[in-house]
Amino acid sequence: MPFPDVLRLDEYWRDFPPTHILLRAFVGYKGTTKADRNRFEKEFENSIPVTPLAQLPKNVQDWIRGVHLAS
């Protein structure tokens, strides 16, 4: 998903959170732990490259930290 679309979705969800997430929080559902995941889920999770925040461009770091919301 393109990053600008992620930002628009984030802004929308701040006003209108998905109902299933609100319901999970309301009833206290915690979900599964990493230990409960099957080997395919673990392999997939470990195959995704992760870029540390400090290595991202400054403007992206500011967006992630919410600096854009202050303006």
Order of alpha helices (4+ residues) and beta strands (2+ residues): alpha-alpha-alpha-alpha-alpha
